[in-house]
Amino acid sequence: MRWVLALVALLSTAANEAAAQGKGIRLWNLTTATISEFQLSPSGKNEWGPNQTLNDKDKEVDHDERLRIKGVEPGRYDAKVGYRGARHCFVRDIEIKADAVFSIADKDLKDCNK
């Protein structure tokens, strides 16, 4: 009986630690193209952080793929989105929440250059 209680306590501790870590912040690419660059800046600041696509195993984010975002606190951000062929677009005023997924779609892209 004691070993059962010890096992339950161990499993409960492991589950609590996993829940506390959360899944982190993730981008869901709902655009129709593969993203090769993704940078965030606090809304209106033009202070771009690192290229988040480098967090992905193949360094790109395909359509319908999710990307773990690192080093970003919850808040409101602008995004600079880069595609193959040097095309860049912006997405303004994205709300990013802790341990949540945010998405961008073609309709969100603004000020694109070709």
MIMARFI-714740 format. One record per atom (N, C-alpha, C): x, y, z; residue in three letters. Coordinates in steps of 0.02 Angstrom, whole numbers, plus 50000, padded with zeros to 5 digits. Atoms other than C-alpha are relative to their C-alpha. Layout:
XYZALA
...
***
This chain:
500414994050000MET
500005000050000MET
500435006350000MET
499564994149998ARG
501425012050040ARG
500305001549932ARG
499704998850066TRP
502205009549869TRP
499495003149952TRP
500514997050042VAL
500545013949788VAL
499945007550016VAL
500044992949981LEU
500455030249887LEU
500625003849976LEU
499384996750024ALA
502275034149844ALA
499975001149925ALA
500064999450072LEU
501915030949660LEU
499515005649982LEU
500494994750012VAL
500375042149663VAL
500305006850014VAL
499674993749983ALA
501375055949748ALA
500515002049948ALA
499494998750051LEU
502775054449620LEU
499675002349935LEU
500354998250062LEU
501575055049472LEU
499675006850006LEU
500324993649989SER
500645069749547SER
500515005749996SER
499474995050002THR
502265079449570THR
500235001349928THR
499784999450070ALA
502805076049391ALA
499475003749959ALA
500554996750037ALA
501095081449324ALA
499975007450017ALA
500014993049979ASN
501135097549426ASN
500585003949969ASN
499424996650029GLU
502885101849363GLU
499895001249926GLU
500134999250072ALA
502365098949182ALA
499485005449988ALA
500534994950007ALA
500805109749204ALA
500285006950014ALA
499714993549983ALA
501825123649284ALA
500435002749944ALA
499584997850055GLN
503015124049136GLN
499585002549942GLN
500434998050055GLY
501575125949014GLY
500304998249932GLY
499775001450067LYS
501745124548828LYS
500375005949970LYS
499664994150027GLY
502445141948805GLY
499575003549948GLY
500344996050051ILE
501945154848677ILE
500174997049932ILE
499905003050066ARG
501695148148501ARG
499655004149946ARG
500294996950060LEU
501385155848330LEU
499724994549957LEU
500315004750046TRP
500185146648215TRP
499985003549932TRP
499964997050067ASN
500575150648032ASN
499404997949959ASN
500585001250042LEU
498915151847942LEU
500045003849934LEU
499914997050065THR
499645161447796THR
500084994449949THR
499975005150052THR
499715152447629THR
500724998449979THR
499305001150019ALA
501625152747622ALA
500424998150061ALA
499515001849948THR
503125146647721THR
500355006350024THR
499674994249970ILE
503815159747840ILE
500744998250012ILE
499295001149990SER
505715161247839SER
500315004850051SER
499794995349947GLU
505865175947961GLU
499395002250039GLU
500554997649958PHE
504785181048108PHE
500315003650059PHE
499734995949946GLN
505265195348224GLN
499445003950033GLN
500494996249962LEU
504285204148360LEU
500305006350029LEU
499814993749968SER
504355221848428SER
499405002250042SER
500574997149964PRO
503305229848565PRO
499635004749953PRO
500414996050046SER
501865238548474SER
500245007149993SER
499814993250015GLY
502405254648390GLY
500725001950014GLY
499314998449979LYS
504235253548446LYS
500534999049946LYS
499495001750050ASN
505165246448293ASN
500664997850032ASN
499425002949966GLU
506355237448412GLU
499964992449991GLU
500115006950020TRP
506435220648326TRP
500464995250036TRP
499635005349966GLY
506965205248422GLY
500294995149950GLY
499685005050043PRO
507845189848354PRO
499504996549954PRO
500405003950047ASN
507225179448209ASN
499774993650035ASN
500275005749963GLN
506085166948296GLN
499984993649960GLN
500015006250040THR
506095154748149THR
500624995850013THR
499405003949982LEU
507835149648208LEU
499864995050056LEU
500215004849948ASN
506915140648350ASN
499734993549970ASN
500295005850033ASP
506205128348222ASP
500554995549972ASP
499495004750021LYS
507135112648172LYS
500245001249928LYS
499794998750069ASP
507135117347986ASP
500055007549985ASP
499914992750003LYS
507225136248020LYS
499485003549958LYS
500574997150035GLU
505565139347930GLU
499364997650032GLU
500655001849973VAL
503725138847976VAL
499524999149942VAL
500455001650055ASP
502635130147848ASP
499285002150017ASP
500714998849990HIS
500785133847822HIS
499734994850049HIS
500335004249949ASP
499785126547970ASP
500494996950050ASP
499515002349951GLU
501375123748072GLU
500015004950058GLU
499934995649941ARG
501635130548247ARG
500745000750018ARG
499314998349982LEU
503225138848308LEU
500025002450072LEU
499914997749931ARG
503785140648489ARG
500375006749998ARG
499714993349995ILE
504155158948527ILE
500395000350066ILE
499574999849940LYS
505595161548649LYS
500205007150017LYS
499744993649977GLY
506125176348755GLY
499515005849993GLY
500514994850008VAL
504475185948737VAL
499504999450057VAL
500494999749946GLU
503345191248879GLU
499315001449971GLU
500674998250023PRO
501455192448861PRO
499935007549992PRO
500104992950013GLY
500895209148790GLY
499765001149929GLY
500214998350068ARG
500505218048627ARG
500635001449958ARG
499414999850043TYR
501735216648483TYR
499825001349928TYR
500024999850072ASP
502025220848302ASP
500464994349977ASP
499585005350027ALA
502755207048193ALA
500245001849931ALA
499714999550067LYS
503905207648044LYS
500054992849974LYS
500055006750028VAL
503575192447934VAL
500374999849934VAL
499615000650062GLY
504815187147800GLY
499864993449966GLY
500115005950041TYR
504555174947658TYR
500594999149953TYR
499485001350051ARG
505715166747532ARG
499935005149945ARG
500024995150054GLY
506185178747394GLY
500015007150025GLY
499914993349970ALA
506445193747512ALA
499365003950010ALA
500634996549986ARG
504595198047532ARG
499915000650075ARG
500134998849929HIS
504205205847701HIS
499335003550008HIS
500634996849982CYS
502555210747781CYS
500005001350075CYS
500074998549929PHE
502005217547948PHE
499304998050023PHE
500635001249966VAL
500635212448068VAL
500025004450062VAL
499994995149946ARG
500175226048192ARG
499554998050059ARG
500395000349938ASP
499585225348372ASP
499724993050015ASP
500195006849983ILE
499545206548405ILE
499984999350076ILE
500015001449928GLU
498995201448579GLU
500304993150011GLU
499665006349983ILE
500155188148648ILE
499874998550074ILE
500165002149932LYS
499595178648802LYS
500474994350021LYS
499575005349973ALA
500605167048915ALA
499724993249983ALA
500195007050014ASP
500575148648865ASP
499414999449952ASP
500555000050047ALA
499425152348719ALA
500265000149928ALA
499854999850071VAL
499395150948531VAL
499695006349971VAL
500284994550040PHE
499195166348422PHE
500124998349927PHE
499935001850070SER
498955165248236SER
500055006249957SER
500024994850051ILE
499275175748083ILE
499774996749935ILE
500275002450064ALA
498375173847917ALA
500145005449947ALA
499874995350055ASP
498535182147747ASP
499645006750011ASP
500394993849991LYS
497175194847793LYS
500325004750052LYS
499674995949949ASP
498265200947939ASP
500615003749974ASP
499384997350027LEU
499765205247830LEU
499895007049971LEU
500054993150023LYS
500025223947797LYS
500695002449975LYS
499384996650022ASP
501325234947711ASP
500504995049971ASP
499565005050029CYS
502055220647609CYS
500415003149943CYS
499594998250057ASN
503505223647491ASN
500094993849958ASN
499935005950044LYS
503815212447343LYS
500704998749981LYS
***
